[in-house]
Amino acid sequence: MLYGRSAESAALDEVIARAREGQGGAAVLRGEAGAGKTALLEAAAGRGAAARVLRATGVEAESGLAFAALHQVLWPVTGALDALPAPQRDAVRAALGLAADPAGDPYLLGAGVLSLLAEAAAPRGLICLIDDFQWVDRASAHALLFAARRLGTERIALLFAVRGDAPVPGVPLTVEVRGLPDAAAAELLRSRHGVPSGVARDLVAATGANPLALREIAARLTPAQLAGAAPLPDPLPGGARLFGDRVAALSAGAGLLARVAAVEADPDPALRATARLLTEGTGSAAPPQDTDRAARCALAELEESGLAGLDGTRLRFRHPLIRSAVYEAATPAGLRRAHAVLAELTGGDRRAWHLAGAAVGRDERVAAELVAAARRARERGGYGSAATALARAAELTPEPGPRAVRLKDAAVASWLGGRPGQAESLLAEARELPGTDAALALEIARLRGRFELNSGDAAEAVRILSTGDSLEMLADAAEAASYVGDTAALVGLGRRAAAHPPGFLRDSVAGIGLALDGDPEGPALLRRALARARSGEPREAAEYLWASAAASQLGETDLAAGMAERAGRVARVSGMTGQLPVVLEFVATAERLAGRLASSRAVSEEGLGLAREAGYPNTVAAHLANLAMVAALRGTEEECEQLAREALAIAVPHRVGLRVGVAGYARALLDLGLGRHAAAHERFTALTAAGPGAGSPAVVWRVAPDHIEAAMGAGEEAAARAVLAAYERSSAHATTPETRAVLARCRGLVHSREEDFAQALRLHTNPFEAARTALLLGERLRRAQRPGEARAHLRGACETFERAGAGPWARRARGELRAAGEDGRAPVPAVLDALTPQESRIAGLVAEGLSSKRIAARLFLSPRTVEYHLYKIYPKLGIGSRTELARLMVLAAGSSTEGTGAGAGQTLRHE
């Protein structure tokens, strides 16, 4: 029976009830030790009707062992692994030690955990209880929280109990578990221990009504104290002291087993270590069977005392405070000796951590064992646990040089594990060590620059990365300079890169810098790099993104978008641990430039969530800025303004001029779409004048066609001519049809030449841009009193805009159609607008021919979630099969369906 917990129980019951209806969710129970969190978890599980229950409890002794807690949760349901998409299945198998081959992608692992839990939830739902989350190993915590943030359509309730202020990021509901209400505390004392009201009041006041403290203290009171005839103990025991006397009352053997259990939860090595330590304690050569019998007797005594006992395959203390009491009673030398014996009886990661627990001072042999444990954790996707092991290895490393290397490696693992703050602290510690050689110093500098670029000051990243002369550091510095919008830095870096031997990356970096400086060698180098990209030379997503940057510098937006999409596809296949949010910036932009607004929005929302989880604020700003652009094209003014403000709040202080420029572009494009030409022209002019950190030449180049349209609409013909001249110069080396089409449209606008519009329509390969050209031509023909010729152009433009969900542009085209004499036509349904971003992505992948399992693998979902969304998509669109959905998506998009991807890389003029 629970006393006084109706509010807390009701909150958990609601989470479970919603999960039973297919609206999965997670909650955190937070409170001090002994507040009753475990009791609430167990009570919630008991009220889950026929739902399956999976459990794990964080164990302090296992907090360094990668995936120890995940093993507890998932082991009972590993029989369902074959139902998972192959990449997810392999990642989970590797994490649980069921496969020899590494599969170290934490995103795939998190998705695999979600999928396996979803399988376990069929058919009656699942309640997953994670107690003492503050001691769950970091690898397990990362995977469980990844799943917890994606439970929307699963029949899963995931409940965490955590002590104190230990973070549980991304779980929306927190239930604070405090002391009991006075009346409930008094009732507990009366019903369980016969404590009268006067004594109960004193106990409640002294303990803060902590249920554990109330029970433990009341159980020890003398009859006179219970009756109020004798004073209560002063002071009352609290914390670990609640159990200190009971631990002290154990026999020597049981006390020794308790000490061993405090550092090793596996009963087999714990009992064997106890037997050996008992022999050492007596100094006699007792037969093994006698010491084994003594160890088993110690276990029986420990269980009878109620302090600890066997729980499945674990030796557990009844409460974590008992373990703390055991620690307080033990001497440091005794704990070290327990670790030393256990190290001889265990292997792998357990041995490494026991050796570390037994170490006195620095010890290279022990440090090397921890490094090996970190490597194993990293190969399985446990980057957080790898970081913990490497940081401890660094503490034990005698020489400063190797210590700096291990701190650096720990920083990388922390970064990939989603802990950028810890990564930067570890890297700073590595930098301060004496005796670091030049090569390591440069590697540390490169990491500092990368960390700064993702989450700090982009201009500072340029400064740090520019200190190196390797091609890789120059490329990183150029990427950072493109984010800042610093043309002078890009030119200087390009010239430095040109001194390196020819190759794809060298040609890309040098070509961009030289082209910006007006050197004719620049475009030639970029053409050579693109030829290599087209031939399939790049093997990684980052290389395709450099190809995208090269195409952008040449003014070939369509080719740049295609290379970004290809980068995404390569990254999805190869796995890009820790870098997926970054690459999704470029994939989302490519989708938007192609006019696939629903897809662009969905990709950016995925990237936004991942960037927030990973702690990459500059990438958060990128996705917010792209979402603002999509909102501008859709005409949702309030949403556009809000997203732009959020992006600027990050990008301005971090001097990420590219994102500042895109957020400003969104506001200007919104004005243009809504017909506010003067306001749009003013905003575009301000973008053009912005310097490094507040704007970007990449944005200036990309906005030129819209700026020209706004200037002409505002009657600023001279300004439009100046922008056109600059755009012609920047596009002088472009050869792709789409770039030539947009340039022809701009000339048609400024010079009022119908033949330029006609040429543009012949050249266009981007249906959305073709619709914009058709709209402008239709407007011109209608105003020239040629409505019959105008209607066909306006009708096609209207249909394209409506299918894309570009509301303002569709309304403008419909208005022109009415003015041209075509009234009463019902708008074409904006098919993709009926779908949520997640549904839109799934529909697009169905159109590519992917199965539910493959879609799940690509989007980090469970196959059941994919099927759930499909059953919602069909009635929304009035269809009943995948074939019909694929046809409808192709028709709606007017071009190839969604491109997706993941990875990390560089681009300069992709906006």
C-alpha positions, 0 to 999 in steps of 0.5 A: 500500500502506498501512503499519500501518493495519489497525485504522483500515482495519477500522473504515472497512471495517465502515462500508462493509460495513454501508452495503452491507447497508442500514445507512448510517453516517458516520465521521470520520478525525481526525489531524494534517497528513500522518498519512495520512487521505487515503490511508485514504479512497482505500483505503476507496473502493477496497475498496467493490466496485462502490459508486459513489464521490463526492468533495469536498475542502475548499479553504481558498481556497473556505471562504467560498464558499457550497456550493462543497464541496456542488457538488463532491459532487453535481454528478456526480449532478444528473441524478437531481434529478427523482426528489426531492420537489419542495421538496427538489429546488428547494432543492438546485437553488438551492444548486447555482446551477441555479435562479434562485428562492431556496429558503433552508430548510436543513432542506429542503436537508439532506433534499434532499442525503440524497435525492439521495445515496440516489438515487446509491446505487442499486443498488450503494451509495455511498461519499462521501469528504469530505477536509479537512473543516475547510475545507469552507464552512459551508453545505456542512458543514451540509447534509452533516452533516444528511444524515450524521445520517440515514443509518440505512436508506440504502446510503451510507457518508459518510466525513469526514477532518478535521485537528486538533480541528475539530468534526464534530458528530453523527457517532458514529464517530471514527477517530483517525489518529496516527503509524505503529507503529514497525515499520510506519514502519520498513518504509515507510522501508526499502521506499520509500527503502532506509533502514536500521533505525538511521536509521529509528529516528532518523527515527521518533523525530524525526517522531512517525512521521508518514507524510508527514514520513517520506517527504518527509524520507527523499527529501531525505537524502543517500546518506551520511545514508541510510547513517548515515554523516552526521548527519541535518539539524538541525532536521528540517523539519516542517509547511509547512517540509517543502515550503519548499525545493521551493517556493523552487526553483520558477521565478518563473513557477511560484512566481507561479502557486503563489501565485495558486493558494493563493487561487483554485482555479479554473484559468481565472482563476488562469492568466489572473491569473498571465499578467497578473501576469507582465506586471507583473513584467517591466514589458514589454508582452508580447503576450497569447499570450506571457503565456498561454504563460508561464502554461501553462509555469508550470502544467507546471512546477508539475505536474512538481514534484509540488506541484500540478496540475489535478484535474478543474475544480480546481487543487489542491496535492498536500497542504495543507501545500504551500499553507501553504508557499506562503503562508509564502514570499509577501509580504502585498503579493504576496498582496493583489495576487493577490487584486486581479487575481483580483477583476477576473477573477471575479464574484459571491461569488468577486469579493467574497472576493477584494476582501476579500483585497485590502483594506487597512483598512476599505472600504465598497465591499468590505463592500457586495460581501460583504453582497450575497454573504451575501444570495445565500448566505442565499437559498440556505439557506447561513446559516453562509456568510452569517454568515461573509461578514457578519462579514467585511463588518462588519470592513471597514465604516468607520462604527460604525452600519452595522458594528453592523447587519452584526454584528447580521445576522451574528448572526441568520445564525449563529443560523439556521445552528445556531451560537448561541454565535457568534451571541451573540458577534457580537451582544455585539460589535454592542452595544458599538459606539458611536453605535448608534441607539435603533431598532437598540438595541431590535432587538439587545435583541429578538434577545438576548432571543430567543437567551436564551429558546431557549438561556439563562435564560428569566427574563433573556429576560423582563427584556431583552424587557420593555425594549421597547414595540413590540407585537412585543417585548411579545409576545416578552416575554409568551412568555418570561414564559409559559415562566418561569411568571411571572403578574405579568409576563404581567399587566403585559405584557398591560396594556402591549399593550392600549395598542396598536391592536386586531389579532390579536396585540394582542388575544391578548397583551392578552387573556391578561394581562387575563384572568389579572388577572381583568379581564372585558375579557380573555376578550372580547379572546381571543374576538375573536382566536380568531374571527380565527383561525377565519376564517383570518386568521393567515398564519404558524405563530406566529400560530396558536400565539398562537391556541392560547395564547388558547384555552388561557387560556380553558380550551379545551384541545381548541381549543388543540390544534387550533390548534397542529396547524394551526400545524404544517401551515402551517409545514411548507408555508411553511418555518420556517428555524431555528424548526422544533424550537420549533414541534414542541414544541407539535405534540407536545403537541397529539398527546399531549393527543389521546391519539395517544401514538405520534405525540406521541413521534415528533414529539418525537423529531424535534424533540429531534434538531433542537433538539440540532443547532440548539443550543437547549437549552431546546427540548431540555428541552421535548421531553424533558419531553413524552417523559417525559409519553408514557412516564408514560402508557405506564407505562414507569417507568424511561424516564419518570424518566430523561427527567424528570431530563434535562429538569430538568437543563436547565430548572431552571438556565435557570428554564424553569418551564413545562418544570420543571412538565411534568417534574414532571407526568410523574412525578405522572401516572406515579404516578397511572397506577400507582395510587399515589394518595397519591404522585401527590397529593403531587407535584401539590400540590408543582406547585401551590405552585411559583413562577416558574422552578420551576413554571407556572400553565399546568401547574397549570391543566392538571393539575387533573383529574388532581390531583382524581382523585389526591386522591380516590383518596388520600382527600383529599376536601377537597383535591379540592374546593379544586382543583375550585373553582380549576379551575371558576374558570379554566374559567369562560369555556370553551365547547368541548364537550371542556372542559365534558366534563372539568369534568363528570367532575371534578364527578362525581368530587368530588360522586359524581354519576353524571349528571355522568359521563353528561353528560361522556360525551355531550360528549367529543370526545377519545376518550382523555379519553372513555376515562378518563371511562368508566373512572371511571364503570365503576369506580363502577358496578362498586363499586355492584354494577352489573357489567352496566352497568359492563362496556360502559364498561370494555370501551370504555375498555380498547380505547381505552387498549390501542390508544393504548399507555397500558399502566397505564390499560389494565391498570386497565381490564382489572382492573375488567373481571375484577372485573365478571365478564368474564374471559379476554378477550385484550387488543386489540393495541396496533397502534402499539406495534409500530412505531418512532416513525419508522414511526408517523409515516410510517403516520400520513401514509399514512393522510392520503393522502400519497405517499412523495414528499410524506411525504419532503418533510414529514419531511426524509427521502428517498423511498427511506427512506419506502419502506423503512419501509413495507416494514417496516411491512406485515409488522409489522401483517399488511397488504399495502397503503396502503389497509389501513394507512390503515384500520388507523391510523384504527381504532387512533387512534380519531380523526383521524390524525397532525398534523404541523408546524413553525414558531415561536411562543408558547403559555401553557397548552398543557400 
